[in-house]
Structures are given as C-alpha cells and as structure tokens.
Amino acid sequence: MPRDPAPQRQQLDRGVTDDVVTLGDPRLKAPTATIDAADAGDLLATLVTRLRELNGAGLAAPQIGVSVRAAIVEVRRTDVFPTGRRPA
C-alpha cells in the first residue's frame, strides 16, 4: 500500500532557512526522514543554490532546516584546488 506523501511535502515546504546550521549544532543530530526521489528535485535544487552562494563543497538538508536524508557534494575548481582535484 503506497504511503501518503503529504507529510513529506509539508516538511519540504516549510522549514527551509536562510541560516546554515554547522558542525556542533544539536539539530544536526536530530532524527531525519527518508525522501522519495520524486519529491527531492526542488530540495536538491535549493541545496545546490545555497551551496554555491556559500562557495561550499557539500551541504545536507538538515543544515537548511529540512529534516530529511539528503545531501549534495560538488567538486569544482577552487583557489585551493585549481585543477578540481587534490594534489597527488
């Protein structure tokens, strides 16, 4: 029997914050819910946008106030790694 996606959508619709929670914040230890791939598109787009605004390397949904299991990592050229790769 398929489950009702409404609670999951409500979680995604609310809670996204402008503040980014970082290491040591107890909210990062709170339980998270799973997310269906069909419902993840907007959240992942938001994560990518925030990551790039912050010039970061990775960002998880709980860091922006959404308690679901989703994270992104982006590998790109930076001042530290101008080739986009770590030196050997």
C-alpha atoms as a printed R data frame, in Angstrom:
   type eleno elety resid chain resno      x      y       z
1  ATOM     1    CA   MET     A     1  0.000  0.000   0.000
2  ATOM     2    CA   PRO     A     2  1.541  3.347  -1.016
3  ATOM     3    CA   ARG     A     3  2.079  5.791   1.790
4  ATOM     4    CA   ASP     A     4  0.669  9.285   1.804
5  ATOM     5    CA   PRO     A     5  3.358 11.759   0.632
6  ATOM     6    CA   ALA     A     6  1.560 14.729   2.224
7  ATOM     7    CA   PRO     A     7  3.586 14.774   5.483
8  ATOM     8    CA   GLN     A     8  6.810 14.634   3.491
9  ATOM     9    CA   ARG     A     9  5.732 17.508   1.232
10 ATOM    10    CA   GLN     A    10  4.757 19.574   4.266
11 ATOM    11    CA   GLN     A    11  8.236 19.022   5.688
12 ATOM    12    CA   LEU     A    12  9.805 20.171   2.425
13 ATOM    13    CA   ASP     A    13  7.528 23.191   2.047
14 ATOM    14    CA   ARG     A    14  8.285 24.546   5.491
15 ATOM    15    CA   GLY     A    15 11.442 24.970   7.392
16 ATOM    16    CA   VAL     A    16 13.990 25.981   4.733
17 ATOM    17    CA   THR     A    17 16.002 28.715   6.386
18 ATOM    18    CA   ASP     A    18 18.482 31.298   5.205
19 ATOM    19    CA   ASP     A    19 20.777 30.372   8.087
20 ATOM    20    CA   VAL     A    20 23.018 27.353   7.617
21 ATOM    21    CA   VAL     A    21 23.478 25.094  10.619
22 ATOM    22    CA   THR     A    22 27.084 23.971  11.084
23 ATOM    23    CA   LEU     A    23 29.035 21.317  12.948
24 ATOM    24    CA   GLY     A    24 28.251 21.140  16.638
25 ATOM    25    CA   ASP     A    25 24.635 22.296  16.375
26 ATOM    26    CA   PRO     A    26 22.342 19.754  18.097
27 ATOM    27    CA   ARG     A    27 19.803 20.000  15.257
28 ATOM    28    CA   LEU     A    28 22.212 18.003  13.119
29 ATOM    29    CA   LYS     A    29 21.821 15.043  15.474
30 ATOM    30    CA   ALA     A    30 18.012 15.056  15.273
31 ATOM    31    CA   PRO     A    31 16.328 12.120  13.514
32 ATOM    32    CA   THR     A    32 15.662 12.568   9.808
33 ATOM    33    CA   ALA     A    33 13.087 11.088   7.464
34 ATOM    34    CA   THR     A    34 13.640  9.436   4.117
35 ATOM    35    CA   ILE     A    35 12.631 11.263   0.972
36 ATOM    36    CA   ASP     A    36 11.307  9.838  -2.280
37 ATOM    37    CA   ALA     A    37 13.294 10.683  -5.396
38 ATOM    38    CA   ALA     A    38 10.144 12.099  -6.986
39 ATOM    39    CA   ASP     A    39  9.866 14.629  -4.149
40 ATOM    40    CA   ALA     A    40 13.553 15.523  -3.940
41 ATOM    41    CA   GLY     A    41 14.016 17.707  -7.033
42 ATOM    42    CA   ASP     A    42 13.122 21.082  -5.533
43 ATOM    43    CA   LEU     A    43 15.018 20.354  -2.337
44 ATOM    44    CA   LEU     A    44 18.162 19.326  -4.232
45 ATOM    45    CA   ALA     A    45 17.920 22.471  -6.375
46 ATOM    46    CA   THR     A    46 17.689 24.551  -3.208
47 ATOM    47    CA   LEU     A    47 20.703 22.755  -1.740
48 ATOM    48    CA   VAL     A    48 22.757 23.416  -4.887
49 ATOM    49    CA   THR     A    49 21.795 27.096  -4.909
50 ATOM    50    CA   ARG     A    50 22.694 27.585  -1.232
51 ATOM    51    CA   LEU     A    51 25.936 25.617  -1.640
52 ATOM    52    CA   ARG     A    52 27.056 27.841  -4.497
53 ATOM    53    CA   GLU     A    53 26.032 31.021  -2.674
54 ATOM    54    CA   LEU     A    54 28.243 29.899   0.196
55 ATOM    55    CA   ASN     A    55 31.061 28.686  -2.079
56 ATOM    56    CA   GLY     A    56 30.934 25.410  -0.186
57 ATOM    57    CA   ALA     A    57 31.795 21.838  -1.053
58 ATOM    58    CA   GLY     A    58 28.839 19.998   0.484
59 ATOM    59    CA   LEU     A    59 25.521 20.678   2.166
60 ATOM    60    CA   ALA     A    60 22.910 18.489   3.850
61 ATOM    61    CA   ALA     A    61 19.178 19.154   4.102
62 ATOM    62    CA   PRO     A    62 19.218 19.419   7.935
63 ATOM    63    CA   GLN     A    63 21.699 22.272   7.613
64 ATOM    64    CA   ILE     A    64 18.999 24.388   5.974
65 ATOM    65    CA   GLY     A    65 16.224 23.316   8.315
66 ATOM    66    CA   VAL     A    66 14.770 20.314   6.456
67 ATOM    67    CA   SER     A    67 14.889 17.079   8.464
68 ATOM    68    CA   VAL     A    68 15.237 14.584   5.608
69 ATOM    69    CA   ARG     A    69 18.151 12.415   4.462
70 ATOM    70    CA   ALA     A    70 19.508 14.366   1.524
71 ATOM    71    CA   ALA     A    71 22.919 15.857   0.872
72 ATOM    72    CA   ILE     A    72 24.942 17.123  -2.055
73 ATOM    73    CA   VAL     A    73 28.651 17.380  -2.760
74 ATOM    74    CA   GLU     A    74 30.091 19.446  -5.581
75 ATOM    75    CA   VAL     A    75 33.635 19.035  -6.842
76 ATOM    76    CA   ARG     A    76 34.907 22.033  -8.753
77 ATOM    77    CA   ARG     A    77 37.968 24.182  -9.195
78 ATOM    78    CA   THR     A    78 38.803 26.468  -6.283
79 ATOM    79    CA   ASP     A    79 41.742 28.561  -5.164
80 ATOM    80    CA   VAL     A    80 42.838 25.620  -3.015
81 ATOM    81    CA   PHE     A    81 42.356 23.013  -5.785
82 ATOM    82    CA   PRO     A    82 42.721 24.906  -9.095
83 ATOM    83    CA   THR     A    83 42.514 21.709 -11.155
84 ATOM    84    CA   GLY     A    84 39.417 20.481  -9.306
85 ATOM    85    CA   ARG     A    85 41.473 17.594  -7.904
86 ATOM    86    CA   ARG     A    86 43.615 17.117  -4.853
87 ATOM    87    CA   PRO     A    87 47.364 17.111  -5.493
88 ATOM    88    CA   ALA     A    88 48.860 13.625  -5.524
